[in-house]
Amino acid sequence: MPKYQFKVEVKPQYLPMQSAPEQGVYTFSYTIRITNTGTVAAQLISRTWSVNDANGLNEKIKGLGVVGHQPLLQPGAHFEYTSGTRLRTPTGTMHGSYFCVAEDGEKFDVDIPMFVLDALSHQGGSPNTLH
């Protein structure tokens, strides 16, 4: 088992009540569950996102922590949060990474593979499990 490993699960959702398609505003939430599947406790320090709409517009977002937290996850522990984004098109994608530091001082990145934001399907769906 790897010493430094987080599993990331993402569940995106379209929010029609907070969107205005006639004005080119499509609002999405995404719930992320981060689980420390490694053998060493580690803290999530920062995040980097790439948000892409269907017209090719790419927005880079960087910041400390997630929703105001920098969770320290013991092996087997998880942290879940919900955040959101807006697009100018009804579909798009997001992907990114978390920068983490383990208790022993080792620094590592956790990849957040691409997931789809889709206002056209209007489905909650089941979580996409991403590693």
OpenMM code with the backbone's topology and positions (N, CA, C; nanometers):
from openmm import Vec3, app, unit

residues = "MET PRO LYS TYR GLN PHE LYS VAL GLU VAL LYS PRO GLN TYR LEU PRO MET GLN SER ALA PRO GLU GLN GLY VAL TYR THR PHE SER TYR THR ILE ARG ILE THR ASN THR GLY THR VAL ALA ALA GLN LEU ILE SER ARG THR TRP SER VAL ASN ASP ALA ASN GLY LEU ASN GLU LYS ILE LYS GLY LEU GLY VAL VAL GLY HIS GLN PRO LEU LEU GLN PRO GLY ALA HIS PHE GLU TYR THR SER GLY THR ARG LEU ARG THR PRO THR GLY THR MET HIS GLY SER TYR PHE CYS VAL ALA GLU ASP GLY GLU LYS PHE ASP VAL ASP ILE PRO MET PHE VAL LEU ASP ALA LEU SER HIS GLN GLY GLY SER PRO ASN THR LEU HIS".split()
positions = [
    Vec3(0.0850, -0.1194, 0.0000),
    Vec3(0.0000, 0.0000, 0.0000),
    Vec3(0.0886, 0.1244, 0.0000),
    Vec3(0.0585, 0.2192, -0.0908),
    Vec3(0.1389, 0.3427, -0.0957),
    Vec3(0.1290, 0.4223, 0.0344),
    Vec3(0.2392, 0.4873, 0.0699),
    Vec3(0.2392, 0.5703, 0.1906),
    Vec3(0.1567, 0.6965, 0.1721),
    Vec3(0.1653, 0.7556, 0.0517),
    Vec3(0.1029, 0.8858, 0.0267),
    Vec3(0.0005, 0.8713, -0.0853),
    Vec3(-0.1247, 0.8566, -0.0466),
    Vec3(-0.2281, 0.8389, -0.1487),
    Vec3(-0.3646, 0.8818, -0.0969),
    Vec3(-0.4321, 0.9653, -0.1747),
    Vec3(-0.5702, 1.0042, -0.1463),
    Vec3(-0.6571, 0.9544, -0.2613),
    Vec3(-0.7770, 0.9101, -0.2284),
    Vec3(-0.8766, 0.8751, -0.3301),
    Vec3(-0.9761, 0.9907, -0.3355),
    Vec3(-1.0130, 1.0324, -0.4571),
    Vec3(-1.1041, 1.1447, -0.4763),
    Vec3(-1.2296, 1.0952, -0.5481),
    Vec3(-1.3464, 1.1214, -0.4881),
    Vec3(-1.4744, 1.0886, -0.5497),
    Vec3(-1.5507, 1.2183, -0.5702),
    Vec3(-1.6097, 1.2347, -0.6888),
    Vec3(-1.6766, 1.3594, -0.7250),
    Vec3(-1.8192, 1.3311, -0.7704),
    Vec3(-1.9125, 1.4137, -0.7218),
    Vec3(-2.0511, 1.4063, -0.7668),
    Vec3(-2.0947, 1.5466, -0.8097),
    Vec3(-2.0923, 1.5741, -0.9417),
    Vec3(-2.1369, 1.7057, -0.9898),
    Vec3(-2.2886, 1.7104, -1.0030),
    Vec3(-2.3446, 1.8326, -0.9927),
    Vec3(-2.4890, 1.8485, -1.0062),
    Vec3(-2.5187, 1.9849, -1.0664),
    Vec3(-2.6102, 1.9879, -1.1622),
    Vec3(-2.6567, 2.1133, -1.2216),
    Vec3(-2.7591, 2.1771, -1.1282),
    Vec3(-2.7524, 2.3095, -1.1128),
    Vec3(-2.8434, 2.3822, -1.0243),
    Vec3(-2.9310, 2.4759, -1.1073),
    Vec3(-3.0427, 2.4256, -1.1604),
    Vec3(-3.1262, 2.5094, -1.2487),
    Vec3(-3.1824, 2.6332, -1.1807),
    Vec3(-3.2115, 2.6257, -1.0502),
    Vec3(-3.2693, 2.7403, -0.9801),
    Vec3(-3.1691, 2.8557, -0.9630),
    Vec3(-3.0396, 2.8265, -0.9770),
    Vec3(-2.9370, 2.9305, -0.9646),
    Vec3(-2.8759, 2.9666, -1.1001),
    Vec3(-2.9374, 2.9149, -1.2062),
    Vec3(-2.8863, 2.9375, -1.3412),
    Vec3(-2.9799, 3.0298, -1.4188),
    Vec3(-2.9256, 3.0907, -1.5224),
    Vec3(-3.0030, 3.1766, -1.6124),
    Vec3(-2.9557, 3.1482, -1.7550),
    Vec3(-3.0021, 3.0347, -1.8136),
    Vec3(-2.9549, 2.9964, -1.9475),
    Vec3(-2.9727, 3.1048, -2.0528),
    Vec3(-3.0806, 3.1824, -2.0427),
    Vec3(-3.1034, 3.2889, -2.1404),
    Vec3(-2.9960, 3.3973, -2.1326),
    Vec3(-2.9256, 3.4037, -2.0205),
    Vec3(-2.8154, 3.4997, -2.0030),
    Vec3(-2.6787, 3.4304, -2.0096),
    Vec3(-2.6783, 3.3019, -2.0436),
    Vec3(-2.5523, 3.2286, -2.0543),
    Vec3(-2.4882, 3.2000, -1.9194),
    Vec3(-2.5709, 3.1713, -1.8182),
    Vec3(-2.5194, 3.1395, -1.6844),
    Vec3(-2.5714, 3.0019, -1.6432),
    Vec3(-2.4801, 2.9086, -1.6285),
    Vec3(-2.5130, 2.7719, -1.5870),
    Vec3(-2.4349, 2.7435, -1.4595),
    Vec3(-2.5069, 2.7166, -1.3511),
    Vec3(-2.4448, 2.6992, -1.2200),
    Vec3(-2.4441, 2.5510, -1.1815),
    Vec3(-2.3308, 2.5074, -1.1308),
    Vec3(-2.3124, 2.3685, -1.0906),
    Vec3(-2.2557, 2.3619, -0.9498),
    Vec3(-2.2947, 2.2579, -0.8782),
    Vec3(-2.2264, 2.2263, -0.7526),
    Vec3(-2.1518, 2.0953, -0.7758),
    Vec3(-2.0536, 2.0711, -0.6914),
    Vec3(-1.9853, 1.9420, -0.6950),
    Vec3(-1.9486, 1.9065, -0.5511),
    Vec3(-1.9793, 1.7837, -0.5166),
    Vec3(-1.9458, 1.7335, -0.3843),
    Vec3(-1.8267, 1.6406, -0.4006),
    Vec3(-1.7245, 1.6666, -0.3209),
    Vec3(-1.6009, 1.5888, -0.3286),
    Vec3(-1.5749, 1.5207, -0.1957),
    Vec3(-1.5420, 1.3936, -0.2047),
    Vec3(-1.5031, 1.3150, -0.0876),
    Vec3(-1.3590, 1.2717, -0.1087),
    Vec3(-1.2735, 1.3131, -0.0163),
    Vec3(-1.1307, 1.2817, -0.0213),
    Vec3(-1.1031, 1.1814, 0.0899),
    Vec3(-1.0467, 1.0675, 0.0545),
    Vec3(-1.0148, 0.9643, 0.1532),
    Vec3(-0.8649, 0.9374, 0.1506),
    Vec3(-0.8035, 0.9347, 0.2686),
    Vec3(-0.6613, 0.9009, 0.2775),
    Vec3(-0.6496, 0.7487, 0.2713),
    Vec3(-0.6095, 0.6983, 0.1546),
    Vec3(-0.5921, 0.5538, 0.1359),
    Vec3(-0.4465, 0.5125, 0.1541),
    Vec3(-0.3635, 0.6064, 0.1959),
    Vec3(-0.2231, 0.5771, 0.2225),
    Vec3(-0.2025, 0.5306, 0.3660),
    Vec3(-0.0773, 0.5209, 0.4053),
    Vec3(-0.0440, 0.4713, 0.5389),
    Vec3(0.0081, 0.5794, 0.6323),
    Vec3(0.0164, 0.7055, 0.5833),
    Vec3(0.0689, 0.8164, 0.6629),
    Vec3(-0.0343, 0.9294, 0.6638),
    Vec3(-0.0569, 0.9906, 0.7794),
    Vec3(-0.1467, 1.1061, 0.7882),
    Vec3(-0.0921, 1.2187, 0.7011),
    Vec3(-0.1836, 1.2916, 0.6351),
    Vec3(-0.1404, 1.4004, 0.5475),
    Vec3(-0.2448, 1.5112, 0.5486),
    Vec3(-0.1964, 1.6337, 0.5234),
    Vec3(-0.2825, 1.7508, 0.5238),
    Vec3(-0.2945, 1.8083, 0.3839),
    Vec3(-0.4182, 1.8394, 0.3447),
    Vec3(-0.4442, 1.9069, 0.2185),
    Vec3(-0.4134, 2.0551, 0.2391),
    Vec3(-0.3192, 2.1076, 0.1626),
    Vec3(-0.2737, 2.2454, 0.1803),
    Vec3(-0.3395, 2.3407, 0.0805),
    Vec3(-0.3417, 2.3022, -0.0469),
    Vec3(-0.3957, 2.3922, -0.1489),
    Vec3(-0.4569, 2.3128, -0.2641),
    Vec3(-0.5273, 2.3875, -0.3518),
    Vec3(-0.5924, 2.3260, -0.4656),
    Vec3(-0.5636, 2.4070, -0.5907),
    Vec3(-0.5675, 2.3401, -0.7048),
    Vec3(-0.5580, 2.4033, -0.8356),
    Vec3(-0.6648, 2.3409, -0.9235),
    Vec3(-0.7475, 2.4237, -0.9854),
    Vec3(-0.8546, 2.3762, -1.0727),
    Vec3(-0.8374, 2.4327, -1.2126),
    Vec3(-0.8791, 2.3549, -1.3100),
    Vec3(-0.8936, 2.4012, -1.4470),
    Vec3(-1.0400, 2.3793, -1.4841),
    Vec3(-1.1125, 2.4898, -1.5093),
    Vec3(-1.2542, 2.4848, -1.5426),
    Vec3(-1.2669, 2.5209, -1.6906),
    Vec3(-1.3307, 2.4333, -1.7677),
    Vec3(-1.3394, 2.4501, -1.9127),
    Vec3(-1.4844, 2.4473, -1.9579),
    Vec3(-1.5240, 2.5469, -2.0408),
    Vec3(-1.6591, 2.5417, -2.0950),
    Vec3(-1.6549, 2.4858, -2.2376),
    Vec3(-1.7726, 2.4692, -2.2980),
    Vec3(-1.7815, 2.4066, -2.4302),
    Vec3(-1.7273, 2.4953, -2.5420),
    Vec3(-1.7050, 2.6234, -2.5139),
    Vec3(-1.6490, 2.7147, -2.6140),
    Vec3(-1.4966, 2.7212, -2.6079),
    Vec3(-1.4373, 2.6423, -2.5193),
    Vec3(-1.2917, 2.6412, -2.5085),
    Vec3(-1.2355, 2.7400, -2.4075),
    Vec3(-1.3228, 2.8116, -2.3368),
    Vec3(-1.2748, 2.9035, -2.2336),
    Vec3(-1.2204, 2.8222, -2.1164),
    Vec3(-1.0991, 2.8537, -2.0734),
    Vec3(-1.0353, 2.7813, -1.9638),
    Vec3(-1.0044, 2.8799, -1.8519),
    Vec3(-1.0507, 2.8471, -1.7320),
    Vec3(-1.0233, 2.9311, -1.6152),
    Vec3(-0.9415, 2.8503, -1.5152),
    Vec3(-0.8285, 2.9063, -1.4725),
    Vec3(-0.7442, 2.8432, -1.3707),
    Vec3(-0.7774, 2.9054, -1.2356),
    Vec3(-0.7979, 2.8194, -1.1365),
    Vec3(-0.8302, 2.8662, -1.0021),
    Vec3(-0.7326, 2.8022, -0.9052),
    Vec3(-0.6653, 2.8845, -0.8256),
    Vec3(-0.5715, 2.8341, -0.7251),
    Vec3(-0.6068, 2.8955, -0.5914),
    Vec3(-0.5852, 2.8188, -0.4846),
    Vec3(-0.6117, 2.8740, -0.3534),
    Vec3(-0.5722, 2.7789, -0.2428),
    Vec3(-0.5670, 2.8328, -0.1224),
    Vec3(-0.5347, 2.7519, -0.0058),
    Vec3(-0.6556, 2.6705, 0.0363),
    Vec3(-0.6325, 2.5462, 0.0717),
    Vec3(-0.7362, 2.4608, 0.1270),
    Vec3(-0.8546, 2.4401, 0.0351),
    Vec3(-0.9630, 2.3897, 0.0946),
    Vec3(-1.0892, 2.3700, 0.0251),
    Vec3(-1.2002, 2.4213, 0.1161),
    Vec3(-1.2866, 2.5049, 0.0638),
    Vec3(-1.3957, 2.5689, 0.1381),
    Vec3(-1.3522, 2.6149, 0.2777),
    Vec3(-1.2366, 2.6800, 0.2841),
    Vec3(-1.1895, 2.7360, 0.4102),
    Vec3(-1.1225, 2.6377, 0.5048),
    Vec3(-1.0988, 2.5155, 0.4604),
    Vec3(-1.0371, 2.4138, 0.5459),
    Vec3(-0.9089, 2.3600, 0.4828),
    Vec3(-0.8190, 2.3181, 0.5687),
    Vec3(-0.6991, 2.2454, 0.5286),
    Vec3(-0.6965, 2.1163, 0.6108),
    Vec3(-0.7830, 2.0205, 0.5729),
    Vec3(-0.8014, 1.9023, 0.6578),
    Vec3(-0.6770, 1.8145, 0.6689),
    Vec3(-0.6536, 1.7662, 0.7909),
    Vec3(-0.5492, 1.6671, 0.8178),
    Vec3(-0.6201, 1.5329, 0.8239),
    Vec3(-0.5859, 1.4449, 0.7313),
    Vec3(-0.6528, 1.3156, 0.7213),
    Vec3(-0.5624, 1.2026, 0.7683),
    Vec3(-0.6069, 1.1343, 0.8705),
    Vec3(-0.5374, 1.0148, 0.9164),
    Vec3(-0.5631, 0.9032, 0.8150),
    Vec3(-0.4786, 0.7992, 0.8113),
    Vec3(-0.5047, 0.6878, 0.7201),
    Vec3(-0.6464, 0.6334, 0.7409),
    Vec3(-0.7209, 0.6181, 0.6310),
    Vec3(-0.8572, 0.5675, 0.6365),
    Vec3(-0.9628, 0.6750, 0.6591),
    Vec3(-0.9226, 0.7950, 0.7004),
    Vec3(-1.0175, 0.9031, 0.7267),
    Vec3(-1.0559, 0.9724, 0.5960),
    Vec3(-1.1717, 1.0428, 0.5975),
    Vec3(-1.2143, 1.1158, 0.4794),
    Vec3(-1.2641, 1.2552, 0.5173),
    Vec3(-1.2691, 1.3412, 0.4165),
    Vec3(-1.3220, 1.4762, 0.4300),
    Vec3(-1.4111, 1.5000, 0.3090),
    Vec3(-1.5315, 1.5526, 0.3322),
    Vec3(-1.6246, 1.5765, 0.2233),
    Vec3(-1.6663, 1.7224, 0.2247),
    Vec3(-1.6744, 1.7812, 0.1062),
    Vec3(-1.7190, 1.9198, 0.0968),
    Vec3(-1.7935, 1.9421, -0.0348),
    Vec3(-1.8718, 2.0491, -0.0376),
    Vec3(-1.9436, 2.0877, -0.1584),
    Vec3(-1.9042, 2.2299, -0.1949),
    Vec3(-1.8769, 2.2497, -0.3221),
    Vec3(-1.8436, 2.3817, -0.3736),
    Vec3(-1.9179, 2.3993, -0.5060),
    Vec3(-1.8847, 2.5026, -0.5807),
    Vec3(-1.9565, 2.5245, -0.7049),
    Vec3(-1.8798, 2.6082, -0.8038),
    Vec3(-1.9348, 2.6128, -0.9251),
    Vec3(-1.8762, 2.6935, -1.0309),
    Vec3(-1.9859, 2.7327, -1.1285),
    Vec3(-1.9574, 2.8321, -1.2107),
    Vec3(-2.0508, 2.8757, -1.3157),
    Vec3(-1.9813, 2.8662, -1.4502),
    Vec3(-2.0602, 2.8270, -1.5497),
    Vec3(-2.0116, 2.8224, -1.6875),
    Vec3(-2.0987, 2.9117, -1.7738),
    Vec3(-2.0473, 2.9478, -1.8911),
    Vec3(-2.1257, 3.0246, -1.9882),
    Vec3(-2.1921, 2.9328, -2.0901),
    Vec3(-2.1635, 2.8036, -2.0818),
    Vec3(-2.2225, 2.7038, -2.1708),
    Vec3(-2.2884, 2.5955, -2.0856),
    Vec3(-2.3832, 2.5185, -2.1420),
    Vec3(-2.4522, 2.4167, -2.0621),
    Vec3(-2.3674, 2.2953, -2.0272),
    Vec3(-2.2541, 2.2803, -2.0905),
    Vec3(-2.1650, 2.1693, -2.0563),
    Vec3(-2.0218, 2.2187, -2.0439),
    Vec3(-1.9434, 2.1429, -1.9698),
    Vec3(-1.8029, 2.1750, -1.9528),
    Vec3(-1.7360, 2.0663, -1.8713),
    Vec3(-1.6110, 2.0908, -1.8373),
    Vec3(-1.5355, 1.9938, -1.7582),
    Vec3(-1.4532, 2.0656, -1.6525),
    Vec3(-1.4149, 1.9898, -1.5516),
    Vec3(-1.3219, 2.0384, -1.4490),
    Vec3(-1.2215, 1.9281, -1.4203),
    Vec3(-1.1006, 1.9683, -1.3879),
    Vec3(-0.9994, 1.8768, -1.3351),
    Vec3(-0.8983, 1.9610, -1.2582),
    Vec3(-0.8146, 1.8939, -1.1813),
    Vec3(-0.7183, 1.9697, -1.1033),
    Vec3(-0.6313, 1.8824, -1.0167),
    Vec3(-0.5832, 1.9431, -0.9080),
    Vec3(-0.4971, 1.8694, -0.8159),
    Vec3(-0.4999, 1.9341, -0.6783),
    Vec3(-0.4682, 1.8531, -0.5801),
    Vec3(-0.4486, 1.8995, -0.4433),
    Vec3(-0.3009, 1.8852, -0.4100),
    Vec3(-0.2473, 1.9859, -0.3411),
    Vec3(-0.1103, 1.9785, -0.2901),
    Vec3(-0.1206, 1.9411, -0.1431),
    Vec3(-0.0497, 1.8355, -0.1042),
    Vec3(-0.0590, 1.7830, 0.0321),
    Vec3(0.0790, 1.7686, 0.0942),
    Vec3(0.0811, 1.7710, 0.2263),
    Vec3(0.2042, 1.7470, 0.3013),
    Vec3(0.1744, 1.6409, 0.4068),
    Vec3(0.2540, 1.5346, 0.4046),
    Vec3(0.2368, 1.4259, 0.5009),
    Vec3(0.2992, 1.4636, 0.6347),
    Vec3(0.2584, 1.3934, 0.7403),
    Vec3(0.3120, 1.4197, 0.8748),
    Vec3(0.4635, 1.4067, 0.8815),
    Vec3(0.5195, 1.3215, 0.7959),
    Vec3(0.6655, 1.3034, 0.7966),
    Vec3(0.7381, 1.4067, 0.7103),
    Vec3(0.6632, 1.5070, 0.6588),
    Vec3(0.7248, 1.6155, 0.5824),
    Vec3(0.7255, 1.5944, 0.4322),
    Vec3(0.6900, 1.4755, 0.3862),
    Vec3(0.6873, 1.4475, 0.2422),
    Vec3(0.5763, 1.5278, 0.1757),
    Vec3(0.6092, 1.5906, 0.0612),
    Vec3(0.5108, 1.6681, -0.0143),
    Vec3(0.4663, 1.5855, -0.1345),
    Vec3(0.3359, 1.5898, -0.1647),
    Vec3(0.2864, 1.5158, -0.2806),
    Vec3(0.1617, 1.5820, -0.3375),
    Vec3(0.1354, 1.5538, -0.4640),
    Vec3(0.0174, 1.6055, -0.5323),
    Vec3(-0.0824, 1.4920, -0.5514),
    Vec3(-0.2100, 1.5259, -0.5428),
    Vec3(-0.3179, 1.4318, -0.5673),
    Vec3(-0.3924, 1.4802, -0.6916),
    Vec3(-0.3948, 1.3971, -0.7939),
    Vec3(-0.4618, 1.4314, -0.9182),
    Vec3(-0.6135, 1.4219, -0.9011),
    Vec3(-0.6849, 1.5203, -0.9537),
    Vec3(-0.8316, 1.5149, -0.9598),
    Vec3(-0.8641, 1.4992, -1.1081),
    Vec3(-0.8875, 1.3757, -1.1533),
    Vec3(-0.9140, 1.3541, -1.2961),
    Vec3(-1.0386, 1.4303, -1.3423),
    Vec3(-1.0458, 1.4513, -1.4713),
    Vec3(-1.1529, 1.5312, -1.5299),
    Vec3(-1.2915, 1.4718, -1.5020),
    Vec3(-1.3858, 1.5605, -1.4701),
    Vec3(-1.5260, 1.5207, -1.4607),
    Vec3(-1.6103, 1.6198, -1.5403),
    Vec3(-1.7307, 1.5748, -1.5787),
    Vec3(-1.8160, 1.6510, -1.6682),
    Vec3(-1.9234, 1.7266, -1.5913),
    Vec3(-1.9449, 1.8515, -1.6316),
    Vec3(-2.0552, 1.9341, -1.5825),
    Vec3(-2.1551, 1.9404, -1.6974),
    Vec3(-2.2785, 1.8951, -1.6736),
    Vec3(-2.3739, 1.8826, -1.7830),
    Vec3(-2.5134, 1.9282, -1.7408),
    Vec3(-2.5546, 2.0442, -1.7889),
    Vec3(-2.6880, 2.0960, -1.7576),
    Vec3(-2.7948, 2.0307, -1.8438),
    Vec3(-2.7556, 1.9665, -1.9515),
    Vec3(-2.8523, 1.9096, -2.0451),
    Vec3(-2.9124, 1.7795, -1.9950),
    Vec3(-2.8378, 1.7061, -1.9118),
    Vec3(-2.8877, 1.5761, -1.8663),
    Vec3(-2.9788, 1.5890, -1.7441),
    Vec3(-2.9630, 1.6964, -1.6638),
    Vec3(-3.0432, 1.7193, -1.5425),
    Vec3(-3.0458, 1.5988, -1.4491),
    Vec3(-2.9379, 1.5231, -1.4438),
    Vec3(-2.9391, 1.4053, -1.3573),
    Vec3(-2.8401, 1.4221, -1.2450),
    Vec3(-2.8791, 1.3729, -1.1279),
    Vec3(-2.7882, 1.3729, -1.0146),
    Vec3(-2.6832, 1.2666, -1.0337),
    Vec3(-2.7286, 1.1469, -1.0721),
    Vec3(-2.6359, 1.0385, -1.1027),
    Vec3(-2.5618, 0.9874, -0.9806),
    Vec3(-2.4823, 0.8882, -1.0036),
    Vec3(-2.4021, 0.8307, -0.8959),
    Vec3(-2.2636, 0.8926, -0.9007),
    Vec3(-2.1920, 0.8872, -0.7909),
    Vec3(-2.0593, 0.9499, -0.7871),
    Vec3(-1.9650, 0.8877, -0.8882),
    Vec3(-1.8823, 0.9722, -0.9462),
    Vec3(-1.7729, 0.9228, -1.0309),
    Vec3(-1.6572, 0.8953, -0.9372),
    Vec3(-1.6097, 0.7731, -0.9342),
    Vec3(-1.4963, 0.7422, -0.8487),
    Vec3(-1.3697, 0.7681, -0.9276),
    Vec3(-1.2885, 0.8577, -0.8754),
    Vec3(-1.1657, 0.8971, -0.9423),
    Vec3(-1.0474, 0.8657, -0.8528),
    Vec3(-0.9414, 0.8144, -0.9102),
    Vec3(-0.8212, 0.7816, -0.8326),
    Vec3(-0.7061, 0.8667, -0.8795),
] * unit.nanometer
topology = app.Topology()
chain = topology.addChain("A")
for resn in residues:
    res = topology.addResidue(resn, chain)
    for name in ("N", "CA", "C"):
        topology.addAtom(name, app.Element.getBySymbol(name[0]), res)
